[in-house]
């Protein structure tokens, strides 16, 4: 399963110079932490540059999207 996800990510990178995730919502509250790299994160109408250090907390059903700027490692925690 992990190999399949890595292959899909590699294929997506070769098709686009920057990875983008279209706007969507999470059914649960979430915390996003950036471990490595940089991304432009849009939460509702606010644009945040995600990088090592700060973290973002979102309530359930908050519209958000992400555009990867550099190779990225992030941790997404969904809260119940």
PDB file with one MODEL, atoms N, CA, C and O in Angstrom:
MODEL        1
ATOM      1  N   UNK A   1       0.817  -1.191   0.000  1.00  0.00           N
ATOM      2  CA  UNK A   1       0.000   0.000   0.000  1.00  0.00           C
ATOM      3  C   UNK A   1       0.863   1.258   0.000  1.00  0.00           C
ATOM      4  O   UNK A   1       0.608   2.188  -0.765  1.00  0.00           O
ATOM      5  N   UNK A   2       1.893   1.288   0.864  1.00  0.00           N
ATOM      6  CA  UNK A   2       2.757   2.453   0.930  1.00  0.00           C
ATOM      7  C   UNK A   2       3.467   2.674  -0.394  1.00  0.00           C
ATOM      8  O   UNK A   2       3.581   3.810  -0.854  1.00  0.00           O
ATOM      9  N   UNK A   3       3.946   1.596  -1.013  1.00  0.00           N
ATOM     10  CA  UNK A   3       4.627   1.730  -2.300  1.00  0.00           C
ATOM     11  C   UNK A   3       3.687   2.341  -3.339  1.00  0.00           C
ATOM     12  O   UNK A   3       4.099   3.186  -4.133  1.00  0.00           O
ATOM     13  N   UNK A   4       2.432   1.915  -3.330  1.00  0.00           N
ATOM     14  CA  UNK A   4       1.448   2.443  -4.267  1.00  0.00           C
ATOM     15  C   UNK A   4       1.255   3.943  -4.068  1.00  0.00           C
ATOM     16  O   UNK A   4       1.173   4.690  -5.044  1.00  0.00           O
ATOM     17  N   UNK A   5       1.179   4.392  -2.812  1.00  0.00           N
ATOM     18  CA  UNK A   5       1.014   5.816  -2.524  1.00  0.00           C
ATOM     19  C   UNK A   5       2.243   6.595  -2.985  1.00  0.00           C
ATOM     20  O   UNK A   5       2.109   7.691  -3.531  1.00  0.00           O
ATOM     21  N   UNK A   6       3.445   6.041  -2.771  1.00  0.00           N
ATOM     22  CA  UNK A   6       4.667   6.719  -3.207  1.00  0.00           C
ATOM     23  C   UNK A   6       4.706   6.818  -4.723  1.00  0.00           C
ATOM     24  O   UNK A   6       5.095   7.854  -5.261  1.00  0.00           O
ATOM     25  N   UNK A   7       4.311   5.759  -5.422  1.00  0.00           N
ATOM     26  CA  UNK A   7       4.288   5.790  -6.879  1.00  0.00           C
ATOM     27  C   UNK A   7       3.308   6.835  -7.382  1.00  0.00           C
ATOM     28  O   UNK A   7       3.610   7.570  -8.323  1.00  0.00           O
ATOM     29  N   UNK A   8       2.132   6.908  -6.760  1.00  0.00           N
ATOM     30  CA  UNK A   8       1.132   7.889  -7.167  1.00  0.00           C
ATOM     31  C   UNK A   8       1.658   9.304  -6.974  1.00  0.00           C
ATOM     32  O   UNK A   8       1.443  10.168  -7.824  1.00  0.00           O
ATOM     33  N   UNK A   9       2.349   9.548  -5.854  1.00  0.00           N
ATOM     34  CA  UNK A   9       2.901  10.860  -5.588  1.00  0.00           C
ATOM     35  C   UNK A   9       3.975  11.206  -6.606  1.00  0.00           C
ATOM     36  O   UNK A   9       4.021  12.338  -7.088  1.00  0.00           O
ATOM     37  N   UNK A  10       4.836  10.261  -6.941  1.00  0.00           N
ATOM     38  CA  UNK A  10       5.879  10.498  -7.938  1.00  0.00           C
ATOM     39  C   UNK A  10       5.266  10.827  -9.296  1.00  0.00           C
ATOM     40  O   UNK A  10       5.744  11.715 -10.002  1.00  0.00           O
ATOM     41  N   UNK A  11       4.210  10.110  -9.654  1.00  0.00           N
ATOM     42  CA  UNK A  11       3.536  10.369 -10.918  1.00  0.00           C
ATOM     43  C   UNK A  11       2.908  11.757 -10.916  1.00  0.00           C
ATOM     44  O   UNK A  11       2.967  12.464 -11.922  1.00  0.00           O
ATOM     45  N   UNK A  12       2.316  12.150  -9.814  1.00  0.00           N
ATOM     46  CA  UNK A  12       1.700  13.475  -9.719  1.00  0.00           C
ATOM     47  C   UNK A  12       2.762  14.558  -9.845  1.00  0.00           C
ATOM     48  O   UNK A  12       2.534  15.578 -10.496  1.00  0.00           O
ATOM     49  N   UNK A  13       3.919  14.344  -9.228  1.00  0.00           N
ATOM     50  CA  UNK A  13       4.998  15.333  -9.323  1.00  0.00           C
ATOM     51  C   UNK A  13       5.498  15.481 -10.757  1.00  0.00           C
ATOM     52  O   UNK A  13       5.822  16.586 -11.195  1.00  0.00           O
ATOM     53  N   UNK A  14       5.560  14.380 -11.479  1.00  0.00           N
ATOM     54  CA  UNK A  14       6.057  14.471 -12.852  1.00  0.00           C
ATOM     55  C   UNK A  14       5.045  15.163 -13.761  1.00  0.00           C
ATOM     56  O   UNK A  14       5.426  15.722 -14.789  1.00  0.00           O
ATOM     57  N   UNK A  15       3.772  15.135 -13.402  1.00  0.00           N
ATOM     58  CA  UNK A  15       2.737  15.767 -14.226  1.00  0.00           C
ATOM     59  C   UNK A  15       2.606  17.252 -13.939  1.00  0.00           C
ATOM     60  O   UNK A  15       2.203  18.014 -14.818  1.00  0.00           O
ATOM     61  N   UNK A  16       2.937  17.679 -12.727  1.00  0.00           N
ATOM     62  CA  UNK A  16       2.803  19.080 -12.329  1.00  0.00           C
ATOM     63  C   UNK A  16       4.063  19.518 -11.613  1.00  0.00           C
ATOM     64  O   UNK A  16       4.639  18.763 -10.829  1.00  0.00           O
ATOM     65  N   UNK A  17       4.493  20.750 -11.886  1.00  0.00           N
ATOM     66  CA  UNK A  17       5.677  21.244 -11.195  1.00  0.00           C
ATOM     67  C   UNK A  17       5.380  21.522  -9.728  1.00  0.00           C
ATOM     68  O   UNK A  17       6.264  21.382  -8.882  1.00  0.00           O
ATOM     69  N   UNK A  18       4.154  21.914  -9.417  1.00  0.00           N
ATOM     70  CA  UNK A  18       3.749  22.140  -8.036  1.00  0.00           C
ATOM     71  C   UNK A  18       2.521  21.294  -7.761  1.00  0.00           C
ATOM     72  O   UNK A  18       1.601  21.236  -8.577  1.00  0.00           O
ATOM     73  N   UNK A  19       2.509  20.644  -6.621  1.00  0.00           N
ATOM     74  CA  UNK A  19       1.344  19.861  -6.247  1.00  0.00           C
ATOM     75  C   UNK A  19       0.313  20.779  -5.612  1.00  0.00           C
ATOM     76  O   UNK A  19       0.644  21.632  -4.788  1.00  0.00           O
ATOM     77  N   UNK A  20      -0.928  20.594  -6.003  1.00  0.00           N
ATOM     78  CA  UNK A  20      -2.018  21.378  -5.457  1.00  0.00           C
ATOM     79  C   UNK A  20      -3.124  20.463  -5.010  1.00  0.00           C
ATOM     80  O   UNK A  20      -3.400  19.446  -5.646  1.00  0.00           O
ATOM     81  N   UNK A  21      -3.754  20.820  -3.927  1.00  0.00           N
ATOM     82  CA  UNK A  21      -4.910  20.089  -3.441  1.00  0.00           C
ATOM     83  C   UNK A  21      -6.074  21.064  -3.507  1.00  0.00           C
ATOM     84  O   UNK A  21      -6.067  22.089  -2.826  1.00  0.00           O
ATOM     85  N   UNK A  22      -7.068  20.752  -4.318  1.00  0.00           N
ATOM     86  CA  UNK A  22      -8.207  21.656  -4.471  1.00  0.00           C
ATOM     87  C   UNK A  22      -8.909  21.850  -3.134  1.00  0.00           C
ATOM     88  O   UNK A  22      -8.794  21.028  -2.225  1.00  0.00           O
ATOM     89  N   UNK A  23      -9.632  22.947  -3.037  1.00  0.00           N
ATOM     90  CA  UNK A  23     -10.326  23.256  -1.785  1.00  0.00           C
ATOM     91  C   UNK A  23     -11.253  22.114  -1.378  1.00  0.00           C
ATOM     92  O   UNK A  23     -11.979  21.550  -2.197  1.00  0.00           O
ATOM     93  N   UNK A  24     -11.204  21.801  -0.111  1.00  0.00           N
ATOM     94  CA  UNK A  24     -12.049  20.749   0.444  1.00  0.00           C
ATOM     95  C   UNK A  24     -12.276  21.044   1.924  1.00  0.00           C
ATOM     96  O   UNK A  24     -11.730  22.013   2.453  1.00  0.00           O
ATOM     97  N   UNK A  25     -13.069  20.226   2.589  1.00  0.00           N
ATOM     98  CA  UNK A  25     -13.306  20.372   4.027  1.00  0.00           C
ATOM     99  C   UNK A  25     -13.050  19.032   4.707  1.00  0.00           C
ATOM    100  O   UNK A  25     -13.140  17.973   4.086  1.00  0.00           O
ATOM    101  N   UNK A  26     -12.732  19.102   5.984  1.00  0.00           N
ATOM    102  CA  UNK A  26     -12.576  17.901   6.789  1.00  0.00           C
ATOM    103  C   UNK A  26     -13.816  17.748   7.653  1.00  0.00           C
ATOM    104  O   UNK A  26     -14.319  18.740   8.181  1.00  0.00           O
ATOM    105  N   UNK A  27     -14.315  16.545   7.809  1.00  0.00           N
ATOM    106  CA  UNK A  27     -15.496  16.361   8.654  1.00  0.00           C
ATOM    107  C   UNK A  27     -15.188  16.533  10.150  1.00  0.00           C
ATOM    108  O   UNK A  27     -16.099  16.652  10.970  1.00  0.00           O
ATOM    109  N   UNK A  28     -13.890  16.544  10.493  1.00  0.00           N
ATOM    110  CA  UNK A  28     -13.467  16.634  11.894  1.00  0.00           C
ATOM    111  C   UNK A  28     -12.542  17.830  12.090  1.00  0.00           C
ATOM    112  O   UNK A  28     -11.937  18.300  11.126  1.00  0.00           O
ATOM    113  N   UNK A  29     -12.420  18.333  13.318  1.00  0.00           N
ATOM    114  CA  UNK A  29     -11.394  19.341  13.592  1.00  0.00           C
ATOM    115  C   UNK A  29     -10.012  18.757  13.256  1.00  0.00           C
ATOM    116  O   UNK A  29      -9.797  17.550  13.372  1.00  0.00           O
ATOM    117  N   UNK A  30      -9.086  19.621  12.840  1.00  0.00           N
ATOM    118  CA  UNK A  30      -7.773  19.125  12.416  1.00  0.00           C
ATOM    119  C   UNK A  30      -6.663  20.079  12.839  1.00  0.00           C
ATOM    120  O   UNK A  30      -6.874  21.277  13.024  1.00  0.00           O
ATOM    121  N   UNK A  31      -5.473  19.502  12.984  1.00  0.00           N
ATOM    122  CA  UNK A  31      -4.253  20.273  13.221  1.00  0.00           C
ATOM    123  C   UNK A  31      -3.264  19.885  12.133  1.00  0.00           C
ATOM    124  O   UNK A  31      -3.048  18.701  11.874  1.00  0.00           O
ATOM    125  N   UNK A  32      -2.662  20.893  11.495  1.00  0.00           N
ATOM    126  CA  UNK A  32      -1.650  20.656  10.462  1.00  0.00           C
ATOM    127  C   UNK A  32      -0.317  21.166  10.994  1.00  0.00           C
ATOM    128  O   UNK A  32      -0.204  22.312  11.430  1.00  0.00           O
ATOM    129  N   UNK A  33       0.689  20.297  10.951  1.00  0.00           N
ATOM    130  CA  UNK A  33       2.044  20.658  11.361  1.00  0.00           C
ATOM    131  C   UNK A  33       2.974  20.410  10.183  1.00  0.00           C
ATOM    132  O   UNK A  33       2.922  19.346   9.566  1.00  0.00           O
ATOM    133  N   UNK A  34       3.812  21.369   9.868  1.00  0.00           N
ATOM    134  CA  UNK A  34       4.787  21.223   8.792  1.00  0.00           C
ATOM    135  C   UNK A  34       6.110  20.773   9.396  1.00  0.00           C
ATOM    136  O   UNK A  34       6.670  21.439  10.267  1.00  0.00           O
ATOM    137  N   UNK A  35       6.596  19.644   8.924  1.00  0.00           N
ATOM    138  CA  UNK A  35       7.813  19.035   9.447  1.00  0.00           C
ATOM    139  C   UNK A  35       9.022  19.434   8.610  1.00  0.00           C
ATOM    140  O   UNK A  35      10.109  19.673   9.136  1.00  0.00           O
ATOM    141  N   UNK A  36       8.814  19.502   7.298  1.00  0.00           N
ATOM    142  CA  UNK A  36       9.911  19.821   6.374  1.00  0.00           C
ATOM    143  C   UNK A  36       9.301  20.435   5.123  1.00  0.00           C
ATOM    144  O   UNK A  36       8.232  20.013   4.683  1.00  0.00           O
ATOM    145  N   UNK A  37       9.965  21.417   4.551  1.00  0.00           N
ATOM    146  CA  UNK A  37       9.511  22.026   3.313  1.00  0.00           C
ATOM    147  C   UNK A  37       8.598  23.213   3.541  1.00  0.00           C
ATOM    148  O   UNK A  37       8.492  23.748   4.645  1.00  0.00           O
ATOM    149  N   UNK A  38       7.939  23.609   2.455  1.00  0.00           N
ATOM    150  CA  UNK A  38       7.102  24.805   2.505  1.00  0.00           C
ATOM    151  C   UNK A  38       5.902  24.631   1.584  1.00  0.00           C
ATOM    152  O   UNK A  38       5.994  24.010   0.525  1.00  0.00           O
ATOM    153  N   UNK A  39       4.766  25.197   2.014  1.00  0.00           N
ATOM    154  CA  UNK A  39       3.545  25.127   1.219  1.00  0.00           C
ATOM    155  C   UNK A  39       2.701  26.360   1.484  1.00  0.00           C
ATOM    156  O   UNK A  39       2.772  26.965   2.554  1.00  0.00           O
ATOM    157  N   UNK A  40       1.905  26.718   0.494  1.00  0.00           N
ATOM    158  CA  UNK A  40       0.934  27.801   0.666  1.00  0.00           C
ATOM    159  C   UNK A  40      -0.388  27.158   1.041  1.00  0.00           C
ATOM    160  O   UNK A  40      -0.954  26.389   0.265  1.00  0.00           O
ATOM    161  N   UNK A  41      -0.876  27.473   2.226  1.00  0.00           N
ATOM    162  CA  UNK A  41      -2.108  26.906   2.733  1.00  0.00           C
ATOM    163  C   UNK A  41      -3.155  28.008   2.778  1.00  0.00           C
ATOM    164  O   UNK A  41      -2.927  29.067   3.363  1.00  0.00           O
ATOM    165  N   UNK A  42      -4.299  27.757   2.162  1.00  0.00           N
ATOM    166  CA  UNK A  42      -5.408  28.704   2.215  1.00  0.00           C
ATOM    167  C   UNK A  42      -6.470  28.099   3.124  1.00  0.00           C
ATOM    168  O   UNK A  42      -6.994  27.017   2.860  1.00  0.00           O
ATOM    169  N   UNK A  43      -6.777  28.819   4.201  1.00  0.00           N
ATOM    170  CA  UNK A  43      -7.793  28.392   5.152  1.00  0.00           C
ATOM    171  C   UNK A  43      -8.883  29.458   5.126  1.00  0.00           C
ATOM    172  O   UNK A  43      -8.671  30.602   5.529  1.00  0.00           O
ATOM    173  N   UNK A  44     -10.055  29.051   4.642  1.00  0.00           N
ATOM    174  CA  UNK A  44     -11.134  29.988   4.357  1.00  0.00           C
ATOM    175  C   UNK A  44     -10.576  31.057   3.415  1.00  0.00           C
ATOM    176  O   UNK A  44     -10.232  30.728   2.279  1.00  0.00           O
ATOM    177  N   UNK A  45     -10.474  32.297   3.828  1.00  0.00           N
ATOM    178  CA  UNK A  45      -9.954  33.365   2.962  1.00  0.00           C
ATOM    179  C   UNK A  45      -8.516  33.755   3.300  1.00  0.00           C
ATOM    180  O   UNK A  45      -7.930  34.599   2.622  1.00  0.00           O
ATOM    181  N   UNK A  46      -7.946  33.155   4.336  1.00  0.00           N
ATOM    182  CA  UNK A  46      -6.609  33.523   4.793  1.00  0.00           C
ATOM    183  C   UNK A  46      -5.544  32.630   4.171  1.00  0.00           C
ATOM    184  O   UNK A  46      -5.676  31.406   4.168  1.00  0.00           O
ATOM    185  N   UNK A  47      -4.486  33.247   3.644  1.00  0.00           N
ATOM    186  CA  UNK A  47      -3.364  32.509   3.066  1.00  0.00           C
ATOM    187  C   UNK A  47      -2.218  32.504   4.074  1.00  0.00           C
ATOM    188  O   UNK A  47      -1.827  33.547   4.597  1.00  0.00           O
ATOM    189  N   UNK A  48      -1.691  31.312   4.336  1.00  0.00           N
ATOM    190  CA  UNK A  48      -0.610  31.129   5.296  1.00  0.00           C
ATOM    191  C   UNK A  48       0.506  30.368   4.595  1.00  0.00           C
ATOM    192  O   UNK A  48       0.247  29.402   3.877  1.00  0.00           O
ATOM    193  N   UNK A  49       1.747  30.799   4.801  1.00  0.00           N
ATOM    194  CA  UNK A  49       2.883  30.035   4.298  1.00  0.00           C
ATOM    195  C   UNK A  49       3.262  29.041   5.391  1.00  0.00           C
ATOM    196  O   UNK A  49       3.732  29.426   6.462  1.00  0.00           O
ATOM    197  N   UNK A  50       3.051  27.765   5.105  1.00  0.00           N
ATOM    198  CA  UNK A  50       3.357  26.715   6.065  1.00  0.00           C
ATOM    199  C   UNK A  50       4.814  26.305   5.952  1.00  0.00           C
ATOM    200  O   UNK A  50       5.306  26.004   4.865  1.00  0.00           O
ATOM    201  N   UNK A  51       5.498  26.299   7.091  1.00  0.00           N
ATOM    202  CA  UNK A  51       6.891  25.843   7.147  1.00  0.00           C
ATOM    203  C   UNK A  51       7.168  25.351   8.549  1.00  0.00           C
ATOM    204  O   UNK A  51       6.303  25.446   9.419  1.00  0.00           O
ATOM    205  N   UNK A  52       8.339  24.837   8.781  1.00  0.00           N
ATOM    206  CA  UNK A  52       8.705  24.269  10.077  1.00  0.00           C
ATOM    207  C   UNK A  52       8.432  25.263  11.202  1.00  0.00           C
ATOM    208  O   UNK A  52       8.789  26.438  11.116  1.00  0.00           O
ATOM    209  N   UNK A  53       7.802  24.774  12.240  1.00  0.00           N
ATOM    210  CA  UNK A  53       7.545  25.611  13.407  1.00  0.00           C
ATOM    211  C   UNK A  53       6.071  25.731  13.722  1.00  0.00           C
ATOM    212  O   UNK A  53       5.517  24.878  14.416  1.00  0.00           O
ATOM    213  N   UNK A  54       5.417  26.783  13.222  1.00  0.00           N
ATOM    214  CA  UNK A  54       4.017  26.993  13.580  1.00  0.00           C
ATOM    215  C   UNK A  54       3.110  25.847  13.114  1.00  0.00           C
ATOM    216  O   UNK A  54       3.455  25.092  12.204  1.00  0.00           O
ATOM    217  N   UNK A  55       1.965  25.739  13.748  1.00  0.00           N
ATOM    218  CA  UNK A  55       0.966  24.759  13.335  1.00  0.00           C
ATOM    219  C   UNK A  55      -0.362  25.473  13.182  1.00  0.00           C
ATOM    220  O   UNK A  55      -0.570  26.554  13.733  1.00  0.00           O
ATOM    221  N   UNK A  56      -1.254  24.859  12.429  1.00  0.00           N
ATOM    222  CA  UNK A  56      -2.552  25.451  12.118  1.00  0.00           C
ATOM    223  C   UNK A  56      -3.644  24.547  12.668  1.00  0.00           C
ATOM    224  O   UNK A  56      -3.628  23.336  12.448  1.00  0.00           O
ATOM    225  N   UNK A  57      -4.590  25.140  13.380  1.00  0.00           N
ATOM    226  CA  UNK A  57      -5.732  24.394  13.898  1.00  0.00           C
ATOM    227  C   UNK A  57      -6.971  24.838  13.125  1.00  0.00           C
ATOM    228  O   UNK A  57      -7.204  26.031  12.930  1.00  0.00           O
ATOM    229  N   UNK A  58      -7.758  23.863  12.691  1.00  0.00           N
ATOM    230  CA  UNK A  58      -8.980  24.161  11.938  1.00  0.00           C
ATOM    231  C   UNK A  58     -10.171  23.482  12.599  1.00  0.00           C
ATOM    232  O   UNK A  58     -10.057  22.360  13.094  1.00  0.00           O
ATOM    233  N   UNK A  59     -11.299  24.153  12.607  1.00  0.00           N
ATOM    234  CA  UNK A  59     -12.522  23.529  13.088  1.00  0.00           C
ATOM    235  C   UNK A  59     -13.065  22.613  11.986  1.00  0.00           C
ATOM    236  O   UNK A  59     -12.647  22.697  10.832  1.00  0.00           O
ATOM    237  N   UNK A  60     -13.984  21.758  12.354  1.00  0.00           N
ATOM    238  CA  UNK A  60     -14.603  20.873  11.359  1.00  0.00           C
ATOM    239  C   UNK A  60     -15.281  21.706  10.282  1.00  0.00           C
ATOM    240  O   UNK A  60     -15.827  22.777  10.546  1.00  0.00           O
ATOM    241  N   UNK A  61     -15.231  21.189   9.072  1.00  0.00           N
ATOM    242  CA  UNK A  61     -15.892  21.782   7.906  1.00  0.00           C
ATOM    243  C   UNK A  61     -15.324  23.139   7.484  1.00  0.00           C
ATOM    244  O   UNK A  61     -16.008  23.919   6.821  1.00  0.00           O
ATOM    245  N   UNK A  62     -14.076  23.424   7.867  1.00  0.00           N
ATOM    246  CA  UNK A  62     -13.405  24.648   7.425  1.00  0.00           C
ATOM    247  C   UNK A  62     -12.852  24.428   6.019  1.00  0.00           C
ATOM    248  O   UNK A  62     -12.056  23.509   5.824  1.00  0.00           O
ATOM    249  N   UNK A  63     -13.246  25.238   5.032  1.00  0.00           N
ATOM    250  CA  UNK A  63     -12.696  25.079   3.676  1.00  0.00           C
ATOM    251  C   UNK A  63     -11.196  25.404   3.684  1.00  0.00           C
ATOM    252  O   UNK A  63     -10.768  26.395   4.277  1.00  0.00           O
ATOM    253  N   UNK A  64     -10.410  24.557   3.021  1.00  0.00           N
ATOM    254  CA  UNK A  64      -8.971  24.785   2.940  1.00  0.00           C
ATOM    255  C   UNK A  64      -8.399  24.108   1.695  1.00  0.00           C
ATOM    256  O   UNK A  64      -8.990  23.187   1.132  1.00  0.00           O
ATOM    257  N   UNK A  65      -7.225  24.601   1.287  1.00  0.00           N
ATOM    258  CA  UNK A  65      -6.495  23.995   0.166  1.00  0.00           C
ATOM    259  C   UNK A  65      -5.009  24.196   0.421  1.00  0.00           C
ATOM    260  O   UNK A  65      -4.611  25.005   1.259  1.00  0.00           O
ATOM    261  N   UNK A  66      -4.192  23.442  -0.318  1.00  0.00           N
ATOM    262  CA  UNK A  66      -2.739  23.529  -0.122  1.00  0.00           C
ATOM    263  C   UNK A  66      -2.041  23.471  -1.479  1.00  0.00           C
ATOM    264  O   UNK A  66      -2.439  22.724  -2.372  1.00  0.00           O
ATOM    265  N   UNK A  67      -0.995  24.279  -1.608  1.00  0.00           N
ATOM    266  CA  UNK A  67      -0.143  24.267  -2.798  1.00  0.00           C
ATOM    267  C   UNK A  67       1.294  24.074  -2.334  1.00  0.00           C
ATOM    268  O   UNK A  67       1.858  24.945  -1.671  1.00  0.00           O
ATOM    269  N   UNK A  68       1.879  22.947  -2.676  1.00  0.00           N
ATOM    270  CA  UNK A  68       3.234  22.607  -2.242  1.00  0.00           C
ATOM    271  C   UNK A  68       4.240  23.457  -3.011  1.00  0.00           C
ATOM    272  O   UNK A  68       4.202  23.523  -4.240  1.00  0.00           O
ATOM    273  N   UNK A  69       5.140  24.107  -2.274  1.00  0.00           N
ATOM    274  CA  UNK A  69       6.169  24.952  -2.875  1.00  0.00           C
ATOM    275  C   UNK A  69       7.512  24.222  -3.009  1.00  0.00           C
ATOM    276  O   UNK A  69       8.226  24.400  -3.996  1.00  0.00           O
ATOM    277  N   UNK A  70       7.848  23.399  -2.003  1.00  0.00           N
ATOM    278  CA  UNK A  70       9.090  22.622  -2.010  1.00  0.00           C
ATOM    279  C   UNK A  70       8.735  21.217  -1.525  1.00  0.00           C
ATOM    280  O   UNK A  70       7.634  21.015  -1.012  1.00  0.00           O
ATOM    281  N   UNK A  71       9.636  20.239  -1.673  1.00  0.00           N
ATOM    282  CA  UNK A  71       9.330  18.907  -1.132  1.00  0.00           C
ATOM    283  C   UNK A  71       8.844  19.050   0.317  1.00  0.00           C
ATOM    284  O   UNK A  71       9.457  19.754   1.120  1.00  0.00           O
ATOM    285  N   UNK A  72       7.753  18.384   0.632  1.00  0.00           N
ATOM    286  CA  UNK A  72       7.037  18.667   1.869  1.00  0.00           C
ATOM    287  C   UNK A  72       6.757  17.411   2.678  1.00  0.00           C
ATOM    288  O   UNK A  72       6.379  16.370   2.140  1.00  0.00           O
ATOM    289  N   UNK A  73       6.953  17.538   3.995  1.00  0.00           N
ATOM    290  CA  UNK A  73       6.508  16.519   4.943  1.00  0.00           C
ATOM    291  C   UNK A  73       5.619  17.258   5.935  1.00  0.00           C
ATOM    292  O   UNK A  73       6.049  18.227   6.561  1.00  0.00           O
ATOM    293  N   UNK A  74       4.384  16.800   6.076  1.00  0.00           N
ATOM    294  CA  UNK A  74       3.482  17.432   7.025  1.00  0.00           C
ATOM    295  C   UNK A  74       2.716  16.371   7.789  1.00  0.00           C
ATOM    296  O   UNK A  74       2.549  15.244   7.324  1.00  0.00           O
ATOM    297  N   UNK A  75       2.254  16.751   8.970  1.00  0.00           N
ATOM    298  CA  UNK A  75       1.486  15.853   9.812  1.00  0.00           C
ATOM    299  C   UNK A  75       0.087  16.425   9.933  1.00  0.00           C
ATOM    300  O   UNK A  75      -0.094  17.564  10.364  1.00  0.00           O
ATOM    301  N   UNK A  76      -0.893  15.636   9.554  1.00  0.00           N
ATOM    302  CA  UNK A  76      -2.304  16.025   9.672  1.00  0.00           C
ATOM    303  C   UNK A  76      -2.917  15.179  10.768  1.00  0.00           C
ATOM    304  O   UNK A  76      -2.940  13.952  10.673  1.00  0.00           O
ATOM    305  N   UNK A  77      -3.416  15.834  11.817  1.00  0.00           N
ATOM    306  CA  UNK A  77      -4.046  15.132  12.931  1.00  0.00           C
ATOM    307  C   UNK A  77      -5.522  15.493  12.938  1.00  0.00           C
ATOM    308  O   UNK A  77      -5.883  16.665  13.046  1.00  0.00           O
ATOM    309  N   UNK A  78      -6.375  14.477  12.821  1.00  0.00           N
ATOM    310  CA  UNK A  78      -7.813  14.691  12.900  1.00  0.00           C
ATOM    311  C   UNK A  78      -8.260  14.380  14.322  1.00  0.00           C
ATOM    312  O   UNK A  78      -7.886  13.352  14.886  1.00  0.00           O
ATOM    313  N   UNK A  79      -9.054  15.265  14.893  1.00  0.00           N
ATOM    314  CA  UNK A  79      -9.478  15.140  16.287  1.00  0.00           C
ATOM    315  C   UNK A  79     -10.918  14.657  16.365  1.00  0.00           C
ATOM    316  O   UNK A  79     -11.779  15.116  15.614  1.00  0.00           O
ATOM    317  N   UNK A  80     -11.172  13.731  17.276  1.00  0.00           N
ATOM    318  CA  UNK A  80     -12.537  13.240  17.483  1.00  0.00           C
ATOM    319  C   UNK A  80     -13.099  13.828  18.748  1.00  0.00           C
ATOM    320  O   UNK A  80     -14.241  13.542  19.108  1.00  0.00           O
TER     321      UNK A  80
ENDMDL
END
